[in-house]
Amino acid sequence: MFSRSSRWVVALPAALALGLSGCGSGDPAASPNSASASASAAGGGAKELTVFAAASLTGTFTELGKGFEAAHPGTTVKFNFGSSATLAQQITQGAPADVFAAASPATMKTVTDASSASAPTTFVRNKLQIAVPADNPAKVDELKDLADPKVKVALCAEQVPCGAAAIKALDAAGLKVTPVTLEQDVKATLTKVELGEVDAALVYRTDVIASAGKVKGIAFPEADKAINDYPIATLAKAPAGDLAKQFVDLVLSQQGRDVLTKAGFEAP
């Protein structure tokens, strides 16, 4: 179980389109060789770049993907957003992808240890906040309030980066919190707050900002001891290796940094 948001755009390759238009025409000019030559002249047809990225990058990477498509006519960027741990497992099991952006070095290490990615680069950092409904019915003000058994709390599962960060923060505060639910990525955890199913959750600051007022974020000092670094890398078997490198360059560029910091991410 994990929350996953993908954007799919299917384009018919130019060579195939030319081949179909010539079917049954009897025109010698519609031969495979001439169709191939025409496709080459047109830039080789449509191209697709597949990016696997942590759920907390959904808004920023979607924006960067649109910019990348505009700068690379004929290219479609397809995203698979979800739990970094789940995405890493999919990659090591052979899922076709070009770029992986994880919410922690530990999940990226799963991929690099399997020789499935190039050397990663840390591009942003993120920290936790307490997310509560806008009207904050449980009157949560600080981290220790989450230890109150009357307060219904949602956390990310321990194996995913936001869950591991939550454990670090709670340990740093010396608190024991018993969540009513453990979710498989940060977006699913935040949704529990947005729907009013829980009184509070530990999510990333960027997700609180992205909620656009649906939840209220409460900063707490122990979050500084549980900051997550986000690494990005091209994948070893990337079907679109050149495009993958260009997308990573965009993320690392000033343009990429501006989009990410505007969303609440911190520079590494």
VEXGUTOR-793771 format. One record per residue (C-alpha): residue number from 1; chain; x negated, y, z negated. Coordinates in steps of 0.001 Angstrom, whole numbers, padded with zeros to 6 digits. Example, Ala and Ser with C-alpha at 12.3 -4.5 7.8 and 13.67 -1.06 7.14 Angstrom:
2
<lumgu = 1, lomi = A, x = -012300, y = -004500, z = -007800>
<lumgu = 2, lomi = A, x = -013670, y = -001060, z = -007140>
***
This chain:
268
<lumgu = 1, lomi = A, x = 000000, y = 000000, z = 000000>
<lumgu = 2, lomi = A, x = -001419, y = 003274, z = 000993>
<lumgu = 3, lomi = A, x = -000254, y = 006574, z = 002399>
<lumgu = 4, lomi = A, x = -001336, y = 007027, z = 005897>
<lumgu = 5, lomi = A, x = -000716, y = 009817, z = 008313>
<lumgu = 6, lomi = A, x = -001760, y = 009336, z = 011900>
<lumgu = 7, lomi = A, x = -001320, y = 011567, z = 014915>
<lumgu = 8, lomi = A, x = -001034, y = 009595, z = 018162>
<lumgu = 9, lomi = A, x = -001124, y = 011061, z = 021613>
<lumgu = 10, lomi = A, x = -001253, y = 008653, z = 024534>
<lumgu = 11, lomi = A, x = -002676, y = 009830, z = 027829>
<lumgu = 12, lomi = A, x = -002765, y = 007892, z = 031070>
<lumgu = 13, lomi = A, x = -006346, y = 007670, z = 032338>
<lumgu = 14, lomi = A, x = -006839, y = 009537, z = 035593>
<lumgu = 15, lomi = A, x = -008156, y = 006495, z = 037429>
<lumgu = 16, lomi = A, x = -005090, y = 004442, z = 036436>
<lumgu = 17, lomi = A, x = -002754, y = 007271, z = 037359>
<lumgu = 18, lomi = A, x = -004311, y = 007516, z = 040802>
<lumgu = 19, lomi = A, x = -004150, y = 003766, z = 041205>
<lumgu = 20, lomi = A, x = -000447, y = 003689, z = 040356>
<lumgu = 21, lomi = A, x = 000370, y = 006553, z = 042696>
<lumgu = 22, lomi = A, x = -001258, y = 004644, z = 045544>
<lumgu = 23, lomi = A, x = 000477, y = 001311, z = 044910>
<lumgu = 24, lomi = A, x = 002501, y = 000232, z = 047932>
<lumgu = 25, lomi = A, x = 001407, y = 003217, z = 049984>
<lumgu = 26, lomi = A, x = -000806, y = 001246, z = 052311>
<lumgu = 27, lomi = A, x = -003128, y = 004225, z = 052427>
<lumgu = 28, lomi = A, x = -006774, y = 003092, z = 052728>
<lumgu = 29, lomi = A, x = -007795, y = 006220, z = 050866>
<lumgu = 30, lomi = A, x = -006146, y = 004760, z = 047748>
<lumgu = 31, lomi = A, x = -008758, y = 002003, z = 047424>
<lumgu = 32, lomi = A, x = -010342, y = 001320, z = 043981>
<lumgu = 33, lomi = A, x = -013606, y = 002905, z = 045051>
<lumgu = 34, lomi = A, x = -012006, y = 006115, z = 046264>
<lumgu = 35, lomi = A, x = -009775, y = 006290, z = 043152>
<lumgu = 36, lomi = A, x = -012835, y = 005891, z = 040959>
<lumgu = 37, lomi = A, x = -014621, y = 008627, z = 042848>
<lumgu = 38, lomi = A, x = -011626, y = 010934, z = 042481>
<lumgu = 39, lomi = A, x = -011465, y = 010246, z = 038735>
<lumgu = 40, lomi = A, x = -015168, y = 010947, z = 038409>
<lumgu = 41, lomi = A, x = -014733, y = 014234, z = 040248>
<lumgu = 42, lomi = A, x = -011929, y = 015143, z = 037847>
<lumgu = 43, lomi = A, x = -014135, y = 014590, z = 034816>
<lumgu = 44, lomi = A, x = -013665, y = 010841, z = 034235>
<lumgu = 45, lomi = A, x = -010073, y = 010967, z = 032994>
<lumgu = 46, lomi = A, x = -008717, y = 011371, z = 029495>
<lumgu = 47, lomi = A, x = -010895, y = 010570, z = 026488>
<lumgu = 48, lomi = A, x = -009950, y = 009611, z = 022952>
<lumgu = 49, lomi = A, x = -011766, y = 010211, z = 019665>
<lumgu = 50, lomi = A, x = -010685, y = 008243, z = 016604>
<lumgu = 51, lomi = A, x = -011399, y = 009723, z = 013171>
<lumgu = 52, lomi = A, x = -010838, y = 007858, z = 009891>
<lumgu = 53, lomi = A, x = -010595, y = 010382, z = 007054>
<lumgu = 54, lomi = A, x = -009638, y = 010612, z = 003386>
<lumgu = 55, lomi = A, x = -006010, y = 011574, z = 002765>
<lumgu = 56, lomi = A, x = -007079, y = 014823, z = 001093>
<lumgu = 57, lomi = A, x = -008509, y = 015975, z = 004451>
<lumgu = 58, lomi = A, x = -005188, y = 015699, z = 006284>
<lumgu = 59, lomi = A, x = -004461, y = 019406, z = 006694>
<lumgu = 60, lomi = A, x = -007989, y = 020620, z = 007395>
<lumgu = 61, lomi = A, x = -008974, y = 017855, z = 009801>
<lumgu = 62, lomi = A, x = -005697, y = 018140, z = 011688>
<lumgu = 63, lomi = A, x = -006479, y = 021825, z = 012224>
<lumgu = 64, lomi = A, x = -010058, y = 021086, z = 013270>
<lumgu = 65, lomi = A, x = -008811, y = 018339, z = 015590>
<lumgu = 66, lomi = A, x = -006573, y = 020784, z = 017450>
<lumgu = 67, lomi = A, x = -009509, y = 023128, z = 017896>
<lumgu = 68, lomi = A, x = -011686, y = 020263, z = 019107>
<lumgu = 69, lomi = A, x = -009083, y = 019251, z = 021703>
<lumgu = 70, lomi = A, x = -008851, y = 022846, z = 022930>
<lumgu = 71, lomi = A, x = -012634, y = 022983, z = 023342>
<lumgu = 72, lomi = A, x = -012709, y = 019574, z = 025088>
<lumgu = 73, lomi = A, x = -009938, y = 019538, z = 027721>
<lumgu = 74, lomi = A, x = -008653, y = 016033, z = 028392>
<lumgu = 75, lomi = A, x = -009724, y = 014763, z = 024971>
<lumgu = 76, lomi = A, x = -007278, y = 013516, z = 022349>
<lumgu = 77, lomi = A, x = -008248, y = 013283, z = 018676>
<lumgu = 78, lomi = A, x = -006458, y = 010459, z = 016861>
<lumgu = 79, lomi = A, x = -006544, y = 010494, z = 013049>
<lumgu = 80, lomi = A, x = -006105, y = 007745, z = 010501>
<lumgu = 81, lomi = A, x = -005689, y = 009367, z = 007073>
<lumgu = 82, lomi = A, x = -005524, y = 007297, z = 003907>
<lumgu = 83, lomi = A, x = -007370, y = 005958, z = 000898>
<lumgu = 84, lomi = A, x = -011120, y = 006128, z = 001502>
<lumgu = 85, lomi = A, x = -011494, y = 002639, z = 000028>
<lumgu = 86, lomi = A, x = -008901, y = 001196, z = 002403>
<lumgu = 87, lomi = A, x = -010387, y = 002983, z = 005407>
<lumgu = 88, lomi = A, x = -013882, y = 001731, z = 004541>
<lumgu = 89, lomi = A, x = -012558, y = -001816, z = 004361>
<lumgu = 90, lomi = A, x = -010859, y = -001455, z = 007735>
<lumgu = 91, lomi = A, x = -014067, y = -000166, z = 009319>
<lumgu = 92, lomi = A, x = -016229, y = -002977, z = 007937>
<lumgu = 93, lomi = A, x = -013651, y = -005459, z = 009197>
<lumgu = 94, lomi = A, x = -014027, y = -004134, z = 012719>
<lumgu = 95, lomi = A, x = -011349, y = -001484, z = 013145>
<lumgu = 96, lomi = A, x = -012293, y = 000664, z = 016171>
<lumgu = 97, lomi = A, x = -013226, y = 004175, z = 015060>
<lumgu = 98, lomi = A, x = -015747, y = 006873, z = 015887>
<lumgu = 99, lomi = A, x = -016073, y = 008981, z = 012723>
<lumgu = 100, lomi = A, x = -015566, y = 008304, z = 009013>
<lumgu = 101, lomi = A, x = -015109, y = 011078, z = 006454>
<lumgu = 102, lomi = A, x = -014818, y = 009743, z = 002897>
<lumgu = 103, lomi = A, x = -013850, y = 011339, z = -000402>
<lumgu = 104, lomi = A, x = -016806, y = 009855, z = -002267>
<lumgu = 105, lomi = A, x = -020342, y = 008568, z = -001613>
<lumgu = 106, lomi = A, x = -019359, y = 005186, z = -003087>
<lumgu = 107, lomi = A, x = -016765, y = 004495, z = -000412>
<lumgu = 108, lomi = A, x = -019120, y = 005678, z = 002329>
<lumgu = 109, lomi = A, x = -021812, y = 003349, z = 000929>
<lumgu = 110, lomi = A, x = -019516, y = 000399, z = 001612>
<lumgu = 111, lomi = A, x = -019733, y = 001275, z = 005299>
<lumgu = 112, lomi = A, x = -023427, y = 002156, z = 005476>
<lumgu = 113, lomi = A, x = -024381, y = -000991, z = 003542>
<lumgu = 114, lomi = A, x = -022626, y = -002977, z = 006272>
<lumgu = 115, lomi = A, x = -024729, y = -001118, z = 008880>
<lumgu = 116, lomi = A, x = -021502, y = 000282, z = 010287>
<lumgu = 117, lomi = A, x = -022410, y = 003984, z = 010170>
<lumgu = 118, lomi = A, x = -025240, y = 006429, z = 010706>
<lumgu = 119, lomi = A, x = -026809, y = 008298, z = 007799>
<lumgu = 120, lomi = A, x = -023980, y = 010347, z = 006236>
<lumgu = 121, lomi = A, x = -024026, y = 014063, z = 005493>
<lumgu = 122, lomi = A, x = -022189, y = 015639, z = 002554>
<lumgu = 123, lomi = A, x = -020017, y = 018427, z = 003959>
<lumgu = 124, lomi = A, x = -017793, y = 019543, z = 001046>
<lumgu = 125, lomi = A, x = -017014, y = 018918, z = -002620>
<lumgu = 126, lomi = A, x = -013669, y = 018696, z = -004395>
<lumgu = 127, lomi = A, x = -012507, y = 018798, z = -007998>
<lumgu = 128, lomi = A, x = -009426, y = 017725, z = -009873>
<lumgu = 129, lomi = A, x = -006544, y = 019750, z = -011258>
<lumgu = 130, lomi = A, x = -003496, y = 018774, z = -013261>
<lumgu = 131, lomi = A, x = -000472, y = 018978, z = -010971>
<lumgu = 132, lomi = A, x = 002911, y = 019574, z = -012593>
<lumgu = 133, lomi = A, x = 006339, y = 020395, z = -011135>
<lumgu = 134, lomi = A, x = 006850, y = 024098, z = -010523>
<lumgu = 135, lomi = A, x = 009072, y = 024408, z = -013617>
<lumgu = 136, lomi = A, x = 006724, y = 022221, z = -015708>
<lumgu = 137, lomi = A, x = 009502, y = 020536, z = -017746>
<lumgu = 138, lomi = A, x = 007074, y = 018660, z = -020013>
<lumgu = 139, lomi = A, x = 005232, y = 021911, z = -020863>
<lumgu = 140, lomi = A, x = 001832, y = 020502, z = -019917>
<lumgu = 141, lomi = A, x = -000887, y = 023107, z = -020484>
<lumgu = 142, lomi = A, x = -004137, y = 021160, z = -020777>
<lumgu = 143, lomi = A, x = -005675, y = 017755, z = -020211>
<lumgu = 144, lomi = A, x = -004993, y = 016432, z = -023723>
<lumgu = 145, lomi = A, x = -001254, y = 016813, z = -023099>
<lumgu = 146, lomi = A, x = -001455, y = 013879, z = -020694>
<lumgu = 147, lomi = A, x = -002239, y = 011568, z = -023615>
<lumgu = 148, lomi = A, x = 001188, y = 012221, z = -025105>
<lumgu = 149, lomi = A, x = 003224, y = 009023, z = -024532>
<lumgu = 150, lomi = A, x = 006285, y = 011180, z = -023851>
<lumgu = 151, lomi = A, x = 004591, y = 012678, z = -020779>
<lumgu = 152, lomi = A, x = 004985, y = 010608, z = -017613>
<lumgu = 153, lomi = A, x = 001677, y = 010661, z = -015734>
<lumgu = 154, lomi = A, x = 000675, y = 009482, z = -012253>
<lumgu = 155, lomi = A, x = -002933, y = 008671, z = -011439>
<lumgu = 156, lomi = A, x = -004739, y = 007369, z = -008391>
<lumgu = 157, lomi = A, x = -005834, y = 003741, z = -008647>
<lumgu = 158, lomi = A, x = -009327, y = 003280, z = -010063>
<lumgu = 159, lomi = A, x = -010807, y = 001912, z = -006821>
<lumgu = 160, lomi = A, x = -010026, y = 005067, z = -004826>
<lumgu = 161, lomi = A, x = -012089, y = 008260, z = -005219>
<lumgu = 162, lomi = A, x = -009415, y = 010387, z = -006924>
<lumgu = 163, lomi = A, x = -008834, y = 007584, z = -009425>
<lumgu = 164, lomi = A, x = -012524, y = 007178, z = -010176>
<lumgu = 165, lomi = A, x = -012805, y = 010946, z = -010680>
<lumgu = 166, lomi = A, x = -009791, y = 010936, z = -013028>
<lumgu = 167, lomi = A, x = -011410, y = 008256, z = -015177>
<lumgu = 168, lomi = A, x = -014623, y = 010299, z = -015406>
<lumgu = 169, lomi = A, x = -012723, y = 013410, z = -016424>
<lumgu = 170, lomi = A, x = -010631, y = 011621, z = -019050>
<lumgu = 171, lomi = A, x = -013709, y = 009870, z = -020443>
<lumgu = 172, lomi = A, x = -015500, y = 013222, z = -020657>
<lumgu = 173, lomi = A, x = -012582, y = 014541, z = -022711>
<lumgu = 174, lomi = A, x = -012434, y = 011403, z = -024853>
<lumgu = 175, lomi = A, x = -008824, y = 010797, z = -023866>
<lumgu = 176, lomi = A, x = -006800, y = 007654, z = -023310>
<lumgu = 177, lomi = A, x = -003951, y = 008126, z = -020826>
<lumgu = 178, lomi = A, x = -001478, y = 005413, z = -019877>
<lumgu = 179, lomi = A, x = -000022, y = 006259, z = -016453>
<lumgu = 180, lomi = A, x = 003463, y = 005167, z = -015440>
<lumgu = 181, lomi = A, x = 002201, y = 004592, z = -011895>
<lumgu = 182, lomi = A, x = -001098, y = 004075, z = -010074>
<lumgu = 183, lomi = A, x = -001095, y = 005187, z = -006451>
<lumgu = 184, lomi = A, x = -003376, y = 004173, z = -003592>
<lumgu = 185, lomi = A, x = -004304, y = 007683, z = -002454>
<lumgu = 186, lomi = A, x = -004070, y = 011257, z = -003645>
<lumgu = 187, lomi = A, x = -001188, y = 012235, z = -001358>
<lumgu = 188, lomi = A, x = 001010, y = 009487, z = -002778>
<lumgu = 189, lomi = A, x = 000064, y = 010572, z = -006303>
<lumgu = 190, lomi = A, x = 000988, y = 014176, z = -005587>
<lumgu = 191, lomi = A, x = 004296, y = 013107, z = -004043>
<lumgu = 192, lomi = A, x = 005344, y = 011632, z = -007394>
<lumgu = 193, lomi = A, x = 005069, y = 015122, z = -008885>
<lumgu = 194, lomi = A, x = 006782, y = 016829, z = -005963>
<lumgu = 195, lomi = A, x = 009747, y = 014461, z = -006274>
<lumgu = 196, lomi = A, x = 009961, y = 015005, z = -010029>
<lumgu = 197, lomi = A, x = 009318, y = 011333, z = -010752>
<lumgu = 198, lomi = A, x = 006488, y = 012179, z = -013152>
<lumgu = 199, lomi = A, x = 005633, y = 015125, z = -015392>
<lumgu = 200, lomi = A, x = 002021, y = 015433, z = -014301>
<lumgu = 201, lomi = A, x = -000729, y = 013927, z = -012176>
<lumgu = 202, lomi = A, x = -004450, y = 014324, z = -011663>
<lumgu = 203, lomi = A, x = -005055, y = 015267, z = -008025>
<lumgu = 204, lomi = A, x = -007505, y = 017402, z = -006093>
<lumgu = 205, lomi = A, x = -007316, y = 021173, z = -006223>
<lumgu = 206, lomi = A, x = -006988, y = 021174, z = -002432>
<lumgu = 207, lomi = A, x = -003832, y = 019081, z = -002618>
<lumgu = 208, lomi = A, x = -002272, y = 021500, z = -005086>
<lumgu = 209, lomi = A, x = -003005, y = 024350, z = -002660>
<lumgu = 210, lomi = A, x = -001630, y = 022349, z = 000286>
<lumgu = 211, lomi = A, x = 001633, y = 021765, z = -001578>
<lumgu = 212, lomi = A, x = 002476, y = 025428, z = -000930>
<lumgu = 213, lomi = A, x = 004136, y = 026047, z = -004289>
<lumgu = 214, lomi = A, x = 005902, y = 022703, z = -004665>
<lumgu = 215, lomi = A, x = 003675, y = 021997, z = -007653>
<lumgu = 216, lomi = A, x = 001695, y = 024086, z = -010113>
<lumgu = 217, lomi = A, x = -002020, y = 023437, z = -010609>
<lumgu = 218, lomi = A, x = -003718, y = 023602, z = -014000>
<lumgu = 219, lomi = A, x = -007515, y = 023778, z = -014108>
<lumgu = 220, lomi = A, x = -009384, y = 022067, z = -016925>
<lumgu = 221, lomi = A, x = -013091, y = 022162, z = -017873>
<lumgu = 222, lomi = A, x = -013725, y = 018406, z = -017704>
<lumgu = 223, lomi = A, x = -013047, y = 018533, z = -013955>
<lumgu = 224, lomi = A, x = -016552, y = 019953, z = -013535>
<lumgu = 225, lomi = A, x = -017925, y = 016603, z = -014714>
<lumgu = 226, lomi = A, x = -015975, y = 014647, z = -012109>
<lumgu = 227, lomi = A, x = -016601, y = 016490, z = -008837>
<lumgu = 228, lomi = A, x = -016444, y = 014364, z = -005688>
<lumgu = 229, lomi = A, x = -018859, y = 014853, z = -002802>
<lumgu = 230, lomi = A, x = -017392, y = 014172, z = 000659>
<lumgu = 231, lomi = A, x = -019734, y = 012524, z = 003198>
<lumgu = 232, lomi = A, x = -019148, y = 012245, z = 006950>
<lumgu = 233, lomi = A, x = -020843, y = 009975, z = 009491>
<lumgu = 234, lomi = A, x = -020561, y = 008696, z = 013032>
<lumgu = 235, lomi = A, x = -019889, y = 004977, z = 013238>
<lumgu = 236, lomi = A, x = -022376, y = 002509, z = 014667>
<lumgu = 237, lomi = A, x = -019938, y = 000984, z = 017160>
<lumgu = 238, lomi = A, x = -018191, y = 004242, z = 018033>
<lumgu = 239, lomi = A, x = -016410, y = 003838, z = 021387>
<lumgu = 240, lomi = A, x = -016813, y = 007596, z = 021930>
<lumgu = 241, lomi = A, x = -020273, y = 008167, z = 020474>
<lumgu = 242, lomi = A, x = -020991, y = 011538, z = 022108>
<lumgu = 243, lomi = A, x = -017626, y = 012967, z = 021084>
<lumgu = 244, lomi = A, x = -018135, y = 011601, z = 017565>
<lumgu = 245, lomi = A, x = -021377, y = 013531, z = 017185>
<lumgu = 246, lomi = A, x = -019729, y = 016693, z = 018482>
<lumgu = 247, lomi = A, x = -016842, y = 016357, z = 016031>
<lumgu = 248, lomi = A, x = -019243, y = 015906, z = 013105>
<lumgu = 249, lomi = A, x = -021136, y = 018988, z = 014323>
<lumgu = 250, lomi = A, x = -017842, y = 020923, z = 014273>
<lumgu = 251, lomi = A, x = -017112, y = 019850, z = 010695>
<lumgu = 252, lomi = A, x = -020615, y = 020937, z = 009634>
<lumgu = 253, lomi = A, x = -020451, y = 024236, z = 011533>
<lumgu = 254, lomi = A, x = -019463, y = 027629, z = 010154>
<lumgu = 255, lomi = A, x = -016057, y = 027195, z = 011781>
<lumgu = 256, lomi = A, x = -015539, y = 023907, z = 009981>
<lumgu = 257, lomi = A, x = -016782, y = 025333, z = 006695>
<lumgu = 258, lomi = A, x = -014370, y = 028269, z = 006982>
<lumgu = 259, lomi = A, x = -011370, y = 025958, z = 007484>
<lumgu = 260, lomi = A, x = -012388, y = 023715, z = 004604>
<lumgu = 261, lomi = A, x = -013185, y = 026427, z = 002058>
<lumgu = 262, lomi = A, x = -009946, y = 028241, z = 002883>
<lumgu = 263, lomi = A, x = -008160, y = 025028, z = 001854>
<lumgu = 264, lomi = A, x = -009938, y = 025000, z = -001515>
<lumgu = 265, lomi = A, x = -012927, y = 022750, z = -000849>
<lumgu = 266, lomi = A, x = -016310, y = 023822, z = -002194>
<lumgu = 267, lomi = A, x = -019592, y = 023970, z = -000326>
<lumgu = 268, lomi = A, x = -021936, y = 021080, z = -001228>
***
